[in-house]
Amino acid sequence: MPADAILQLQNRSHVRRLLAYFDGRPGGPGPAFRVWPAGGAYGARAEPLTPAACPRHSSGLLLVSGITVSAAEFVEFVRGSLPLSRALARLYWFDAAGEWPLSPDADALVASLKTLTPPPGPVRVMATPRALQASLMDALDALPGWTPSPTGHAAVLAAVDLGGRGKSGVRAALVHPGAVLSDTTPERERGAFPSRAVAKLAEVLAVAGVARGRLAAVIDVGAAPGGWTEHLAGAAGAAVVVAVDPAALAPSALAAPGVIHVPMLSSDPGAVAAVRAALGEGALADALTCDANLPPKHAAAAVLPLLDLLKPGGLVVLTLKCLNPGAGDDKAFAARAAAEVLAPVGVRPRRAVWLVANTLSERTLVLVKDGEGGEGGRLFGGGGEE
């Protein structure tokens, strides 16, 4: 029988972001993102469980149901996905083999434990909210044969209070330790990316399906201190990265292979000629990126002078930093305004994404230059998997 997974996410906004990714899976109702695999094996439906009255910065719950792969396969999928692993706090697995009947409340679940045969070995309790976890820990401490332990456990007692959004009760299951994930994201993230800025670039390239080495040459506008530049030259595998910024780059960015620093504003006289020379005789860039700390229209204007150096079909990635929400700087308005700056020169928006790595006030806008054969044309030509 199909299984369910409940993803406890770092904050409430991650529920909306991952729902957009789920709806955008190949074959889904939204524009295709390369996060959730096609076919529905990793979930046929997704819905929020977070009560509407929760504080904005509280954790959120996302129910993914109709999963037909094994728990181990689903856990590995989540571990390997940049957006999912970054957003995740805990993963709870529920299937017919391990799940108990729905309890109406925490007290009823605690009472039902008295009727169950204890597993042969220590049990870890993993539950949300914290009050439920505390209740279950206290109950197991008092029950003969049950040995709660955060380490060396043979099984996990997973429990989630579903409260809100028309759902009620507590789902609980006794599962293998390999069927859950808990609090692994911070350690993984610290080792993978030196900053949130780099995590944004890594995520947008991943969901766009840009494999390492697909971008041979990139122009990075507003590059200092060089996080995106260094990632493009390193993990993304670009052979040439032209970093355009009058400010200094970090030594590690300057030392990355293929990095050429043009210490100018893109609008300065001679900047276009300097970037053209850095790319090489007759060469054009596959992508143009900008994560500068600028309002959305200004970020679009910053890349505008260099668009003649972008290949037809080339990719443009802009971080939209909505710095003045009180002045009508709405996220959708910001995306439209930035796109309007670039439309007269044949650069068209493909989508505005609320990346997991974006802040609450950011979106990432992906655009493609008119023409055939460029990186953007290959990435966004259809809705299915490559």
Backbone hydrogen bonds in HBPLUS format (Angstrom, degrees):
<---DONOR---> <-ACCEPTOR-->    atom                        ^
c    i                          cat <-CA-CA->   ^        H-A-AA   ^      H-
h    n   atom  resd res      DA  || num        DHA   H-A  angle D-A-AA Bond
n    s   type  num  typ     dist DA aas  dist angle  dist       angle   num
A0003-ALA N   A0067-ILE O   2.80 MM  64  4.95 162.0  1.83 143.9 146.1     1
A0067-ILE N   A0003-ALA O   2.87 MM  64  4.95 163.5  1.90 156.4 150.8     2
A0004-ASP N   A0094-PHE O   2.89 MM  90  5.21 170.6  1.89 160.2 162.9     3
A0094-PHE N   A0004-ASP O   2.92 MM  90  5.21 165.8  1.94 160.4 156.3     4
A0005-ALA N   A0064-VAL O   2.85 MM  59  5.24 159.0  1.89 153.4 160.6     5
A0064-VAL N   A0005-ALA O   2.82 MM  59  5.24 175.8  1.82 170.0 170.9     6
A0006-ILE N   A0092-TYR O   2.91 MM  86  5.11 156.8  1.96 141.5 149.3     7
A0092-TYR N   A0006-ILE O   2.93 MM  86  5.11 166.4  1.94 149.3 153.8     8
A0007-LEU N   A0062-LEU O   2.84 MM  55  5.09 169.1  1.85 152.0 151.6     9
A0062-LEU N   A0007-LEU O   2.93 MM  55  5.09 154.2  2.00 140.1 148.7    10
A0008-GLN N   A0090-ARG O   2.81 MM  82  4.99 164.5  1.83 153.7 157.0    11
A0089-ALA N   A0008-GLN O   2.72 MM  81  5.48 160.7  1.76 160.3 157.3    12
A0090-ARG N   A0008-GLN O   3.07 MM  82  4.99 159.1  2.12 135.6 139.5    13
A0009-LEU N   A0060-GLY O   2.74 MM  51  5.14 170.6  1.75 158.8 161.8    14
A0010-GLN N   A0087-ALA O   2.76 MM  77  5.51 151.6  1.84 159.7 169.6    15
A0014-HIS N   A0011-ASN O   3.06 MM   3  5.71 144.9  2.19 115.0 124.2    16
A0012-ARG N   A0058-SER O   2.60 MM  46  5.69 118.3  1.97 167.6 172.1    17
A0015-VAL N   A0012-ARG O   3.02 MM   3  5.66 148.7  2.12 115.2 123.3    18
A0017-ARG N   A0013-SER O   3.16 MM   4  6.49 160.7  2.20 149.5 155.2    19
A0018-LEU N   A0014-HIS O   2.92 MM   4  6.00 165.0  1.94 148.9 152.2    20
A0019-LEU N   A0015-VAL O   2.91 MM   4  6.03 148.3  2.01 146.8 156.3    21
A0020-ALA N   A0016-ARG O   3.08 MM   4  6.31 152.1  2.17 144.7 151.0    22
A0021-TYR N   A0017-ARG O   3.20 MM   4  6.57 148.6  2.31 138.0 146.4    23
A0022-PHE N   A0018-LEU O   2.83 MM   4  6.10 152.1  1.91 145.2 153.1    24
A0023-ASP N   A0019-LEU O   2.84 MM   4  6.09 166.2  1.86 154.4 157.4    25
A0024-GLY N   A0020-ALA O   2.97 MM   4  6.02 132.1  2.21 133.7 146.6    26
A0025-ARG N   A0022-PHE O   3.15 MM   3  5.34 163.5  2.18 112.3 112.6    27
A0030-GLY N   A0023-ASP O   2.81 MM   7  5.18 163.1  1.84 138.8 133.1    28
A0033-PHE N   A0024-GLY O   2.60 MM   9  5.23 146.8  1.70 139.3 142.6    29
A0028-GLY N   A0025-ARG O   2.69 MM   3  5.10 158.3  1.73 147.0 146.7    30
A0034-ARG N   A0207-VAL O   3.01 MM 173  4.63 157.3  2.06 133.3 136.6    31
A0043-GLY N   A0040-GLY O   3.10 MM   3  5.04 155.0  2.16 111.2 110.8    32
A0068-THR N   A0041-ALA O   2.87 MM  27  4.96 154.9  1.94 133.9 142.4    33
A0044-ALA N   A0065-SER O   2.79 MM  21  6.02 145.3  1.91 147.1 158.9    34
A0045-ARG N   A0065-SER O   3.25 MM  20  5.34 159.4  2.30 140.9 140.7    35
A0065-SER N   A0045-ARG O   2.95 MM  20  5.34 152.3  2.03 140.1 149.0    36
A0047-GLU N   A0063-LEU O   2.95 MM  16  5.34 150.2  2.04 144.9 154.5    37
A0063-LEU N   A0047-GLU O   2.86 MM  16  5.34 163.3  1.88 171.9 166.1    38
A0049-LEU N   A0061-LEU O   2.87 MM  12  5.11 165.2  1.89 144.7 142.3    39
A0054-CYS N   A0051-PRO O   3.12 MM   3  5.63 169.0  2.14 119.9 122.1    40
A0058-SER N   A0055-PRO O   3.07 MM   3  5.35 165.9  2.09 113.5 117.6    41
A0074-PHE N   A0070-SER O   2.97 MM   4  6.26 156.5  2.02 151.1 157.6    42
A0075-VAL N   A0071-ALA O   2.88 MM   4  6.07 164.9  1.90 155.7 159.9    43
A0076-GLU N   A0072-ALA O   3.01 MM   4  6.14 158.6  2.06 144.3 150.2    44
A0077-PHE N   A0073-GLU O   2.99 MM   4  6.16 152.4  2.06 142.1 149.6    45
A0078-VAL N   A0074-PHE O   3.01 MM   4  6.31 161.1  2.04 153.2 157.1    46
A0079-ARG N   A0075-VAL O   2.93 MM   4  6.18 163.1  1.96 151.7 156.7    47
A0080-GLY N   A0076-GLU O   3.00 MM   4  6.13 148.3  2.10 144.3 152.3    48
A0081-SER N   A0078-VAL O   3.25 MM   3  5.30 157.5  2.31 103.8 110.5    49
A0085-SER N   A0081-SER O   2.86 MM   4  5.80 167.7  1.87 157.2 161.4    50
A0086-ARG N   A0082-LEU O   3.06 MM   4  5.94 150.7  2.15 142.8 150.6    51
A0087-ALA N   A0083-PRO O   3.07 MM   4  6.18 155.1  2.13 145.8 151.9    52
A0088-LEU N   A0084-LEU O   2.98 MM   4  5.91 142.8  2.12 149.0 158.6    53
A0183-ASP N   A0089-ALA O   2.68 MM  94  5.06 172.5  1.69 167.1 164.6    54
A0091-LEU N   A0181-LEU O   2.83 MM  90  4.85 156.6  1.88 136.7 136.5    55
A0181-LEU N   A0091-LEU O   3.32 MM  90  4.85 154.1  2.39 122.3 127.6    56
A0099-GLU N   A0095-ASP O   2.94 MM   4  5.72 152.4  2.02 165.5 171.6    57
A0174-LEU N   A0098-GLY O   3.10 MM  76  5.20 154.9  2.16 134.5 133.6    58
A0100-TRP N   A0172-ALA O   2.97 MM  72  5.87 169.3  1.98 153.4 154.9    59
A0103-SER N   A0170-VAL O   3.15 MM  67  5.11 169.5  2.16 148.7 145.7    60
A0170-VAL N   A0103-SER O   2.71 MM  67  5.11 153.9  1.78 149.0 157.1    61
A0109-LEU N   A0105-ASP O   3.14 MM   4  6.48 151.4  2.23 147.9 156.3    62
A0110-VAL N   A0106-ALA O   2.95 MM   4  6.24 162.0  1.99 154.2 158.7    63
A0111-ALA N   A0107-ASP O   2.97 MM   4  6.22 154.6  2.03 145.6 152.7    64
A0112-SER N   A0108-ALA O   2.97 MM   4  6.18 147.3  2.08 141.7 150.4    65
A0113-LEU N   A0109-LEU O   3.22 MM   4  6.53 134.9  2.43 144.4 155.2    66
A0113-LEU N   A0110-VAL O   3.27 MM   3  5.37 137.2  2.46  97.2 108.3    67
A0114-LYS N   A0111-ALA O   3.24 MM   3  5.78 146.9  2.36 109.7 117.3    68
A0115-THR N   A0112-SER O   3.06 MM   3  5.54 153.4  2.13 111.9 119.4    69
A0116-LEU N   A0113-LEU O   3.20 MM   3  5.34 163.0  2.23 107.6 112.9    70
A0121-GLY N   A0119-PRO O   2.93 MM   2  5.75 130.5  2.18 109.9  94.9    71
A0154-ALA N   A0122-PRO O   2.83 MM  32  5.66 157.8  1.88 143.9 145.9    72
A0123-VAL N   A0147-THR O   2.81 MM  24  5.92 156.3  1.87 140.8 146.6    73
A0149-SER N   A0123-VAL O   2.77 MM  26  5.67 151.9  1.85 134.4 139.7    74
A0124-ARG N   A0155-ALA O   3.00 MM  31  6.45 164.9  2.02 152.2 154.2    75
A0157-LEU N   A0124-ARG O   2.74 MM  33  6.04 161.1  1.78 162.1 168.9    76
A0126-MET N   A0157-LEU O   2.94 MM  31  6.07 172.3  1.94 155.9 154.7    77
A0159-ALA N   A0126-MET O   3.08 MM  33  6.53 150.8  2.17 146.0 150.4    78
A0128-THR N   A0159-ALA O   3.11 MM  31  6.62 143.5  2.25 146.8 157.3    79
A0161-ASP N   A0128-THR O   3.04 MM  33  6.40 163.3  2.07 160.0 164.8    80
A0132-LEU N   A0129-PRO O   3.06 MM   3  5.48 126.2  2.36 106.6 119.3    81
A0133-GLN N   A0129-PRO O   3.23 MM   4  6.66 156.2  2.29 148.8 155.6    82
A0134-ALA N   A0130-ARG O   2.89 MM   4  6.20 161.1  1.93 156.1 160.7    83
A0135-SER N   A0131-ALA O   3.01 MM   4  6.21 156.4  2.07 144.3 150.5    84
A0136-LEU N   A0132-LEU O   3.00 MM   4  6.22 162.2  2.03 153.7 157.7    85
A0137-MET N   A0133-GLN O   2.95 MM   4  6.15 157.9  2.00 150.8 157.0    86
A0138-ASP N   A0134-ALA O   3.02 MM   4  6.21 164.1  2.05 150.2 154.1    87
A0139-ALA N   A0135-SER O   2.96 MM   4  6.15 154.3  2.02 144.8 152.5    88
A0140-LEU N   A0136-LEU O   2.95 MM   4  6.14 164.4  1.97 152.3 155.4    89
A0141-ASP N   A0137-MET O   3.05 MM   4  6.22 154.7  2.12 146.9 153.9    90
A0142-ALA N   A0139-ALA O   3.10 MM   3  5.32 133.3  2.33  99.1 111.4    91
A0143-LEU N   A0140-LEU O   3.17 MM   3  5.07 152.5  2.25  99.8 108.0    92
A0146-TRP N   A0143-LEU O   3.45 MM   3  5.88 164.0  2.48 124.3 128.6    93
A0156-VAL N   A0175-VAL O   2.83 MM  19  5.31 157.2  1.89 155.8 161.3    94
A0175-VAL N   A0156-VAL O   2.93 MM  19  5.31 162.4  1.96 152.6 153.4    95
A0158-ALA N   A0173-ALA O   2.89 MM  15  5.36 157.0  1.94 166.3 168.5    96
A0173-ALA N   A0158-ALA O   2.88 MM  15  5.36 147.9  1.98 151.6 159.9    97
A0160-VAL N   A0171-ARG O   2.85 MM  11  5.35 153.6  1.92 150.9 159.6    98
A0171-ARG N   A0160-VAL O   2.96 MM  11  5.35 152.7  2.04 157.8 152.0    99
A0162-LEU N   A0169-GLY O   2.93 MM   7  5.78 165.1  1.96 167.6 172.4   100
A0167-LYS N   A0164-GLY O   2.96 MM   3  5.56 166.9  1.98 123.5 127.0   101
A0179-ALA N   A0176-HIS O   2.89 MM   3  5.50 168.4  1.91 126.5 129.7   102
A0188-ARG N   A0184-THR O   3.23 MM   4  6.35 166.8  2.24 155.8 159.8   103
A0189-GLU N   A0185-THR O   2.75 MM   4  5.81 165.8  1.77 165.9 170.0   104
A0190-ARG N   A0186-PRO O   2.95 MM   4  6.07 161.7  1.99 149.0 153.4   105
A0191-GLY N   A0187-GLU O   3.31 MM   4  6.50 154.2  2.38 143.9 149.6   106
A0192-ALA N   A0188-ARG O   3.14 MM   4  6.29 131.5  2.39 138.6 151.6   107
A0192-ALA N   A0189-GLU O   3.07 MM   3  5.07 132.2  2.30  96.5 109.8   108
A0193-PHE N   A0189-GLU O   3.06 MM   4  6.07 172.3  2.06 165.8 163.9   109
A0199-ALA N   A0195-SER O   3.21 MM   4  6.54 153.9  2.29 142.6 150.1   110
A0200-LYS N   A0196-ARG O   3.00 MM   4  6.35 144.5  2.13 151.5 160.2   111
A0201-LEU N   A0197-ALA O   3.41 MM   4  6.82 160.4  2.45 147.6 150.6   112
A0202-ALA N   A0198-VAL O   2.97 MM   4  6.23 169.4  1.98 158.2 161.3   113
A0203-GLU N   A0199-ALA O   2.94 MM   4  6.02 156.1  2.00 143.9 150.3   114
A0204-VAL N   A0200-LYS O   2.99 MM   4  6.25 169.0  2.00 157.3 159.5   115
A0205-LEU N   A0201-LEU O   3.05 MM   4  6.18 161.0  2.09 152.8 157.9   116
A0206-ALA N   A0202-ALA O   2.99 MM   4  6.11 150.1  2.08 139.9 148.7   117
A0207-VAL N   A0203-GLU O   2.89 MM   4  6.15 168.3  1.90 162.2 163.4   118
A0208-ALA N   A0204-VAL O   3.03 MM   4  5.96 137.7  2.21 134.3 145.3   119
A0210-VAL N   A0205-LEU O   2.88 MM   5  5.13 159.5  1.92 160.9 159.1   120
A0209-GLY N   A0206-ALA O   3.08 MM   3  5.16 153.4  2.16 100.6 108.9   121
A0214-ARG N   A0211-ALA O   3.03 MM   3  5.64 162.6  2.07 141.0 141.5   122
A0213-GLY N   A0236-ALA O   2.87 MM  23  6.15 169.7  1.88 145.7 142.8   123
A0239-ALA N   A0216-ALA O   2.85 MM  23  5.17 126.9  2.13 121.4 135.3   124
A0240-VAL N   A0216-ALA O   3.07 MM  24  6.47 153.8  2.14 154.8 162.0   125
A0286-ASP N   A0217-ALA O   2.76 MM  69  5.53 156.4  1.81 145.1 150.3   126
A0218-VAL N   A0240-VAL O   2.96 MM  22  6.40 152.4  2.04 150.3 158.9   127
A0242-VAL N   A0218-VAL O   2.90 MM  24  6.34 160.3  1.93 161.7 165.6   128
A0219-ILE N   A0287-ALA O   3.06 MM  68  6.50 158.0  2.11 149.2 154.5   129
A0289-THR N   A0219-ILE O   2.88 MM  70  6.32 161.1  1.91 159.8 166.2   130
A0220-ASP N   A0242-VAL O   2.87 MM  22  6.06 164.1  1.89 149.5 154.8   131
A0244-VAL N   A0220-ASP O   2.89 MM  24  6.06 170.5  1.89 155.8 158.8   132
A0221-VAL N   A0289-THR O   2.84 MM  68  6.11 162.9  1.86 168.0 162.1   133
A0222-GLY N   A0244-VAL O   2.79 MM  22  5.84 140.4  1.94 168.9 171.5   134
A0226-GLY N   A0223-ALA O   2.79 MM   3  5.19 121.5  2.14 142.5 135.0   135
A0250-ALA N   A0225-PRO O   2.76 MM  25  5.38 166.7  1.78 153.8 149.6   136
A0230-GLU N   A0226-GLY O   2.89 MM   4  5.94 165.7  1.91 151.6 154.9   137
A0231-HIS N   A0227-GLY O   3.07 MM   4  6.28 157.2  2.12 145.7 152.1   138
A0232-LEU N   A0228-TRP O   2.86 MM   4  6.05 162.1  1.89 157.1 161.7   139
A0233-ALA N   A0229-THR O   3.04 MM   4  6.27 159.0  2.09 150.4 155.7   140
A0234-GLY N   A0230-GLU O   2.88 MM   4  5.92 135.9  2.08 139.3 151.7   141
A0236-ALA N   A0231-HIS O   2.93 MM   5  6.12 170.9  1.94 164.7 163.1   142
A0238-ALA N   A0232-LEU O   2.91 MM   6  5.72 165.0  1.93 163.8 158.7   143
A0237-GLY N   A0234-GLY O   3.12 MM   3  5.29 139.1  2.30 102.8 114.5   144
A0241-VAL N   A0258-GLY O   2.95 MM  17  5.94 164.0  1.97 135.8 135.6   145
A0260-ILE N   A0241-VAL O   2.93 MM  19  6.26 159.6  1.97 157.8 159.7   146
A0243-ALA N   A0260-ILE O   2.87 MM  17  6.09 151.4  1.95 147.2 156.6   147
A0262-VAL N   A0243-ALA O   2.80 MM  19  5.95 172.4  1.80 157.9 160.2   148
A0245-ASP N   A0262-VAL O   3.16 MM  17  6.46 153.8  2.23 146.4 154.2   149
A0253-ALA N   A0250-ALA O   2.97 MM   3  5.33 126.4  2.26 108.9 122.7   150
A0254-LEU N   A0250-ALA O   3.05 MM   4  6.40 163.0  2.08 159.8 164.9   151
A0255-ALA N   A0251-PRO O   2.95 MM   4  6.07 144.7  2.08 144.5 154.0   152
A0256-ALA N   A0253-ALA O   3.20 MM   3  5.26 151.6  2.28 100.9 109.3   153
A0259-VAL N   A0256-ALA O   3.31 MM   3  5.88 160.8  2.35 139.4 137.5   154
A0264-MET N   A0262-VAL O   2.78 MM   2  5.70 136.9  1.97 111.3  97.4   155
A0268-ASP N   A0265-LEU O   3.07 MM   3  5.26 161.3  2.11 108.9 114.8   156
A0271-ALA N   A0268-ASP O   3.06 MM   3  5.43 163.9  2.09 132.6 133.3   157
A0274-ALA N   A0270-GLY O   2.97 MM   4  6.11 152.5  2.04 146.0 153.9   158
A0275-VAL N   A0271-ALA O   2.94 MM   4  6.19 158.2  1.98 153.8 159.1   159
A0276-ARG N   A0272-VAL O   2.88 MM   4  6.07 160.5  1.92 150.7 156.8   160
A0277-ALA N   A0273-ALA O   2.98 MM   4  6.16 157.2  2.03 144.5 150.3   161
A0278-ALA N   A0274-ALA O   3.01 MM   4  6.22 148.8  2.11 139.8 148.5   162
A0279-LEU N   A0275-VAL O   2.96 MM   4  6.24 150.3  2.05 151.7 158.9   163
A0280-GLY N   A0276-ARG O   3.19 MM   4  6.45 144.7  2.32 142.8 151.8   164
A0283-ALA N   A0280-GLY O   3.03 MM   3  5.40 166.2  2.05 127.7 131.6   165
A0285-ALA N   A0309-LEU O   2.79 MM  24  6.11 170.4  1.80 163.4 161.3   166
A0311-LYS N   A0285-ALA O   2.90 MM  26  5.80 171.2  1.90 164.8 162.0   167
A0315-LEU N   A0286-ASP O   3.05 MM  29  6.44 157.6  2.10 150.5 147.2   168
A0288-LEU N   A0315-LEU O   2.84 MM  27  6.31 146.8  1.95 152.9 164.0   169
A0317-VAL N   A0288-LEU O   2.99 MM  29  6.46 156.0  2.05 152.8 160.0   170
A0290-CYS N   A0317-VAL O   2.95 MM  27  6.39 138.3  2.12 162.3 171.1   171
A0319-THR N   A0290-CYS O   3.01 MM  29  6.46 156.2  2.07 165.8 170.2   172
A0294-LEU N   A0292-ALA O   2.86 MM   2  5.50 133.5  2.08 106.3  91.8   173
A0298-HIS N   A0295-PRO O   2.98 MM   3  5.33 119.3  2.36 109.5 125.2   174
A0299-ALA N   A0295-PRO O   2.91 MM   4  6.17 150.6  2.00 157.5 167.0   175
A0300-ALA N   A0296-PRO O   3.05 MM   4  6.37 158.3  2.10 151.0 156.2   176
A0301-ALA N   A0297-LYS O   2.94 MM   4  6.17 153.2  2.02 140.7 148.6   177
A0302-ALA N   A0298-HIS O   2.89 MM   4  6.09 137.1  2.08 139.5 150.7   178
A0303-VAL N   A0300-ALA O   3.28 MM   3  5.57 135.0  2.49 101.7 112.2   179
A0304-LEU N   A0300-ALA O   3.25 MM   4  6.36 132.8  2.49 140.0 152.8   180
A0306-LEU N   A0303-VAL O   3.07 MM   3  5.67 147.3  2.18 118.9 128.2   181
A0307-LEU N   A0304-LEU O   3.32 MM   3  5.56 174.0  2.32 115.9 117.5   182
A0309-LEU N   A0306-LEU O   2.96 MM   3  5.57 156.6  2.01 116.5 124.0   183
A0310-LEU N   A0307-LEU O   3.10 MM   3  5.18 164.4  2.12 110.2 112.0   184
A0314-GLY N   A0311-LYS O   2.85 MM   3  4.95 147.0  1.96 133.5 131.3   185
A0313-GLY N   A0369-LYS O   2.87 MM  56  4.84 136.1  2.06 116.0 129.2   186
A0376-GLY N   A0313-GLY O   2.49 MM  63  5.07 123.8  1.79 150.2 169.1   187
A0377-GLY N   A0313-GLY O   3.23 MM  64  4.99 136.9  2.42 125.0 131.8   188
A0369-LYS N   A0314-GLY O   2.94 MM  55  5.35 161.7  1.97 151.7 157.9   189
A0316-VAL N   A0367-LEU O   2.89 MM  51  4.96 159.5  1.93 142.5 139.6   190
A0367-LEU N   A0316-VAL O   2.86 MM  51  4.96 165.5  1.88 150.8 154.3   191
A0318-LEU N   A0365-LEU O   2.96 MM  47  5.17 168.4  1.97 153.1 157.0   192
A0365-LEU N   A0318-LEU O   2.79 MM  47  5.17 160.1  1.83 162.5 163.9   193
A0320-LEU N   A0363-ARG O   2.68 MM  43  5.11 168.9  1.69 162.1 163.5   194
A0363-ARG N   A0320-LEU O   3.09 MM  43  5.11 146.1  2.21 135.3 145.1   195
A0323-LEU N   A0321-LYS O   2.98 MM   2  5.63 117.9  2.38 112.4  95.8   196
A0322-CYS N   A0361-SER O   3.07 MM  39  5.46 159.6  2.11 160.1 160.9   197
A0327-ALA N   A0324-ASN O   2.84 MM   3  5.44 158.0  1.89 120.9 128.1   198
A0334-ALA N   A0330-ASP O   2.74 MM   4  5.92 154.9  1.80 152.8 160.6   199
A0335-ALA N   A0331-LYS O   3.06 MM   4  6.32 155.4  2.12 146.9 152.3   200
A0336-ARG N   A0332-ALA O   3.05 MM   4  6.31 161.6  2.08 148.8 153.7   201
A0337-ALA N   A0333-PHE O   2.83 MM   4  6.01 161.7  1.86 154.0 159.6   202
A0338-ALA N   A0334-ALA O   2.99 MM   4  6.14 161.7  2.02 148.8 153.1   203
A0339-ALA N   A0335-ALA O   3.00 MM   4  6.13 159.5  2.04 145.3 151.5   204
A0340-GLU N   A0336-ARG O   2.89 MM   4  6.09 148.7  1.99 147.9 156.3   205
A0341-VAL N   A0338-ALA O   3.22 MM   3  5.37 131.6  2.47  98.4 110.4   206
A0342-LEU N   A0339-ALA O   3.13 MM   3  5.34 126.3  2.43  99.7 112.7   207
A0343-ALA N   A0339-ALA O   2.92 MM   4  6.02 133.3  2.15 149.3 163.0   208
A0345-VAL N   A0342-LEU O   3.19 MM   3  5.78 149.4  2.29 115.4 123.6   209
A0347-VAL N   A0342-LEU O   3.33 MM   5  5.43 153.7  2.41 134.4 135.2   210
A0346-GLY N   A0343-ALA O   2.96 MM   3  5.22 160.4  2.00 120.9 120.5   211
A0370-ASP N   A0346-GLY O   2.72 MM  24  5.36 162.1  1.76 172.3 177.4   212
A0348-ARG N   A0368-VAL O   2.88 MM  20  5.41 159.6  1.92 154.0 147.1   213
A0368-VAL N   A0348-ARG O   2.83 MM  20  5.41 154.8  1.89 149.9 156.0   214
A0350-ARG N   A0366-VAL O   2.80 MM  16  5.73 176.1  1.80 152.6 152.6   215
A0351-ARG N   A0366-VAL O   3.34 MM  15  5.58 161.6  2.38 144.4 147.0   216
A0366-VAL N   A0351-ARG O   2.95 MM  15  5.58 173.1  1.96 161.8 164.1   217
A0353-VAL N   A0364-THR O   2.74 MM  11  5.14 170.2  1.75 154.2 154.7   218
A0364-THR N   A0353-VAL O   2.82 MM  11  5.14 166.3  1.84 153.9 158.6   219
A0358-ASN N   A0355-LEU O   3.12 MM   3  5.05 150.1  2.21  97.1 106.1   220
A0362-GLU N   A0359-THR O   3.26 MM   3  5.21 169.6  2.27 107.0 109.1   221
A0378-ARG N   A0374-GLY O   3.22 MM   4  6.54 152.6  2.30 149.3 156.3   222
A0379-LEU N   A0375-GLU O   2.99 MM   4  6.22 153.0  2.06 149.5 157.6   223
A0380-PHE N   A0376-GLY O   3.03 MM   4  6.05 170.0  2.04 158.4 159.4   224
